[in-house]
Every structure is written in structure tokens, then in C-alpha cells.
């Protein structure tokens, strides 16, 4: 079993999400079944529970379920080059069926990538690559088989809460630079209501959340955007998070 004291803060955050997905998978009223997360979660001590933890665990469960559906639709529509930015200990593609021609590229820190390779099962019939993100997304992708002329499905889940506004603007520009026509991006944004809801809780980790308006305004004009806003779920209030879905259109013929 892994010792928490041997993990840095970024690794702990990745493990936390993994444990919450495993816990959801064991519920009688579960939104999804994630055997890979359950298997990997057994390697870690339990995550301490609290009212705040339960709210965020339910947010992760609902967010995971909603993204699963949108990712499945995108893959069914022909997107088989998939890049996950800030992948953590992602188990989505052990839950979802992918064609054998799909390539999943996971970008994260060296520590998180090493941990993922140690604790997560291999993806069935799918080529999986990992790359380091600290040097930047472009540098990371250059070390993989990524083809910028091929449409891409970008997944940015649970990442923006950690990024200052200017970094998101730069990331959006990089994604655009590397996206061929018909690419899509799925990006999660925590809702503005959360700080107000949890204002009395000193452990609330995101006191300065970027607003959805701020996030959308930084998206380059090459993309069409749609926003899905979450409904009330268990202990989670309505509008706790949004999923920003971006689609890059074909270039106009002159």
C-alpha cells in the first residue's frame, strides 16, 4: 500500500479523484462502474471523509458520468486521437469502448505519470502514451506520435481550478494551434456558487475560481462553444460545475 507521506500534493490530488471514482463504483445507486479505479484504489489508504469531501466526491462522480457520455459520442463520431491534459490517474478508457486504432495521450507531471504507470491497468487494445507537461503542451506532444493534422479530442477535466487566468488563455491558444478542423475539446469549470456555498469552510481549496464567462471569453474564435451546466445531485447544488464543449469547424473556402 502506498504511504501518503511519499506523495506530493499533485499526486495526492490525482489519487483523491481515483478514490472518489472507486467509491462511486461501489454504490448501489452508482452512476458508473469503474473496476480499474476500484482495483487501483485498493493500493492506497482511504481518503478522510468530511461534509466538504462528500460534496466534491459527488461533483466528481457527476462530472465523470457526464463527460463519459460526451467522450463516447465524440469517439463514435470518428475522433480517435485523444489528448488528456492533466490526466492524473485517469481510468475513463477502461470504462469506455475504444477502437483499436485509437491513441490516448496523457499529459501530466513526471511524478503523476510514473504513479499512473505503476497502479493503473493497461488499456485493452488501445495505444496509450504518456508525456511530461511541465515544459509545456507543445514540448510534451512533440515527444509522442501526435499528429496535428489529424482531428483531436482534447479532455481538460478538473484542471482549470489550478490555473491562473493567463495560463488558461495560453493553454487555449496552444490547443487551438494544435487542432485540425473537426477537433473537439471538453473542458470542466467549477461553478461560481461553490465559494459562496462553502465560504465558512476553511478547507475549501479554490477560493478564487475562474468564472465560466472568463473561461469562454479566452477561447479563440476558431471554435464553436456550447455549455452544459450541472443539475442538483445528491448534496451537490445546481450549477456546481459546467462542461464547456468546443468544436473546431472546417476552414472556409475562399
C-alpha positions in Angstrom: 0.0 0.0 0.0 1.3 3.5 -0.9 2.1 5.8 2.0 0.6 9.3 1.8 3.8 10.8 3.1 5.6 9.6 -0.1 3.2 11.5 -2.4 3.4 15.2 -3.4 0.4 17.5 -3.5 -0.3 16.9 -7.2 -0.1 13.2 -6.8 -2.4 13.3 -3.8 -5.0 15.3 -5.8 -4.8 12.6 -8.6 -5.2 9.8 -6.0 -8.2 11.6 -4.4 -10.1 11.7 -7.7 -9.3 8.0 -8.3 -10.6 7.1 -4.8 -13.8 9.0 -5.3 -14.4 7.2 -8.6 -13.8 3.9 -7.0 -16.2 4.8 -4.2 -18.9 5.8 -6.7 -18.4 2.5 -8.5 -19.3 0.6 -5.2 -22.5 2.5 -4.6 -25.9 0.8 -5.1 -27.1 3.9 -6.9 -23.8 4.4 -8.8 -23.6 6.5 -12.0 -20.9 4.3 -13.5 -18.9 1.1 -12.8 -15.1 1.5 -12.7 -13.4 -1.7 -11.9 -10.0 -0.3 -12.8 -10.4 2.5 -10.2 -11.5 0.0 -7.6 -8.5 -2.2 -8.2 -6.1 0.7 -8.1 -7.8 2.3 -5.1 -7.0 -0.8 -3.0 -3.4 0.2 -3.2 -4.0 3.4 -1.2 -5.2 4.3 2.3 -8.8 5.6 2.5 -9.4 9.3 1.9 -10.6 11.1 5.1 -14.3 11.9 4.9 -16.0 15.3 5.8 -19.0 17.2 4.5 -16.8 19.1 2.0 -15.2 15.9 0.8 -18.6 14.3 0.2 -19.8 17.3 -1.9 -16.7 17.2 -4.0 -16.8 13.4 -4.4 -20.4 13.8 -5.7 -19.2 16.6 -8.1 -16.5 14.3 -9.4 -19.0 11.4 -9.9 -21.5 13.5 -11.8 -18.8 15.3 -13.8 -17.2 11.9 -14.7 -20.6 10.5 -15.8 -21.4 13.5 -18.0 -18.0 13.6 -19.6 -18.1 9.8 -20.3 -21.2 10.3 -22.4 -19.8 13.2 -24.3 -16.4 11.5 -24.9 -18.3 8.4 -26.1 -20.3 10.5 -28.6 -17.1 12.2 -29.9 -15.3 8.9 -30.4 -18.3 7.4 -32.1 -18.2 10.4 -34.4 -14.7 9.5 -35.5 -12.3 11.2 -33.1 -9.6 8.6 -32.3 -6.7 10.9 -31.4 -7.3 11.8 -27.8 -5.2 14.0 -25.6 -5.8 14.3 -21.8 -4.3 17.4 -20.3 -3.6 16.9 -16.6 -4.6 13.3 -16.8 -3.9 12.3 -13.3 -4.9 8.7 -12.6 -7.4 8.6 -15.4 -9.4 5.4 -15.9 -12.0 6.6 -18.4 -10.8 4.4 -21.2 -11.1 1.2 -19.2 -14.8 2.1 -18.8 -15.5 3.2 -22.4 -15.0 1.1 -25.5 -12.4 2.5 -28.0 -11.5 1.2 -31.4 -8.0 -0.4 -31.6 -6.9 2.4 -33.8 -7.4 5.0 -31.0 -4.4 6.6 -29.4 -4.7 8.1 -25.9 -2.0 10.6 -24.9 -1.9 11.6 -21.3 0.0 14.7 -20.3 0.9 15.3 -16.7 3.9 15.7 -14.4 6.7 13.0 -14.3 5.6 12.0 -10.7 1.9 11.5 -11.7 2.7 9.7 -14.9 5.1 7.3 -13.1 2.4 6.7 -10.5 -0.2 6.0 -13.2 2.0 3.5 -14.9 2.5 1.7 -11.6 -1.0 1.5 -10.4 -3.3 1.6 -13.5 -4.1 -1.4 -15.7 -3.1 -1.4 -19.3 -5.8 -0.2 -21.7 -7.3 -3.0 -23.6 -6.5 -2.9 -27.3 -5.6 0.8 -27.2 -2.2 2.5 -27.6 -1.5 4.7 -24.6 1.3 7.2 -24.4 2.3 9.5 -21.6 4.3 12.7 -21.7 5.6 15.3 -19.3 3.7 18.6 -19.2 6.0 20.9 -17.1 7.9 22.0 -20.2 4.6 22.9 -22.0 2.0 21.1 -24.0 3.8 21.6 -27.3 7.0 20.1 -26.0 5.2 17.2 -24.5 3.3 16.4 -27.7 6.5 16.6 -29.7 7.7 13.6 -27.8 4.7 11.5 -28.8 3.2 10.3 -32.1 0.7 13.2 -32.0 -0.3 14.3 -35.5 -1.6 17.9 -35.5 -3.1 17.3 -39.0 -5.5 14.8 -37.5 -8.7 15.8 -35.6 -8.2 15.6 -31.9 -10.4 15.1 -28.9 -9.0 17.2 -26.0 -10.1 16.5 -22.4 -9.3 19.0 -19.7 -11.0 17.7 -16.6 -10.6 19.2 -13.2 -7.6 21.3 -14.3 -8.8 24.9 -14.6 -9.3 25.4 -10.9 -5.5 25.2 -10.6 -4.6 27.6 -13.4 -4.4 31.4 -13.2 -6.4 33.1 -15.8 -3.5 34.0 -18.1 -2.3 30.4 -18.1 -5.7 29.2 -19.3 -5.6 31.8 -22.1 -2.2 30.5 -23.2 -3.4 26.9 -22.9 -6.4 27.6 -25.1 -4.2 29.2 -27.7 -1.9 26.1 -27.7 -4.9 23.7 -28.1 -6.1 25.8 -31.0 -2.6 25.8 -32.6 -2.5 22.0 -32.5 -6.1 21.3 -33.5 -7.0 20.3 -37.0 -10.6 21.1 -38.3 -13.3 18.8 -36.7 -11.3 18.7 -33.4 -13.3 18.9 -30.2 -12.4 19.9 -26.6 -14.3 19.1 -23.4 -13.3 21.4 -20.5 -14.8 21.4 -17.0 -15.2 24.5 -15.0 -16.3 24.6 -11.3 -19.3 26.8 -10.7 -19.3 30.3 -9.1 -21.8 29.2 -6.5 -19.3 26.9 -4.7 -17.2 29.5 -2.9 -20.5 31.0 -1.5 -21.8 27.6 -0.5 -18.5 26.7 1.3 -17.4 30.1 2.4 -17.5 29.1 6.1 -15.3 26.0 5.4 -11.6 27.0 5.8 -10.5 23.9 3.9 -12.2 24.9 0.6 -9.3 24.6 -1.8 -10.4 27.0 -4.6 -11.2 30.5 -3.1 -10.6 32.3 -6.5 -12.3 30.1 -9.1 -12.1 31.3 -12.7 -15.6 32.2 -13.9 -17.2 30.5 -16.8 -17.6 33.8 -18.5 -13.8 34.4 -18.1 -13.1 30.9 -19.5 -15.3 31.3 -22.5 -14.0 34.8 -23.3 -10.5 33.3 -23.7 -11.5 30.8 -26.3 -10.2 31.7 -29.8 -12.8 32.5 -32.4 -12.0 29.3 -34.4 -14.2 27.3 -32.0 -17.9 27.0 -31.6 -18.9 26.7 -28.0 -21.7 25.0 -26.1 -22.1 24.9 -22.3 -23.7 22.2 -20.2 -24.4 23.2 -16.6 -24.9 20.6 -13.9 -28.2 20.0 -12.2 -28.7 19.4 -8.5 -27.3 15.9 -7.5 -27.3 14.4 -4.0 -25.5 17.0 -1.8 -24.3 19.0 -4.8 -26.2 22.2 -5.6 -27.3 23.1 -9.1 -24.7 24.8 -11.3 -21.8 23.3 -9.3 -19.9 22.9 -12.5 -20.1 23.3 -16.2 -18.7 21.4 -19.2 -17.5 23.7 -22.0 -17.8 21.8 -25.3 -15.8 23.2 -28.2 -15.9 22.2 -31.8 -13.5 23.4 -34.4 -15.1 24.0 -37.8 -13.8 23.3 -41.2 -11.9 26.3 -42.7 -13.9 28.4 -45.1 -13.1 28.1 -48.8 -12.1 31.4 -50.4 
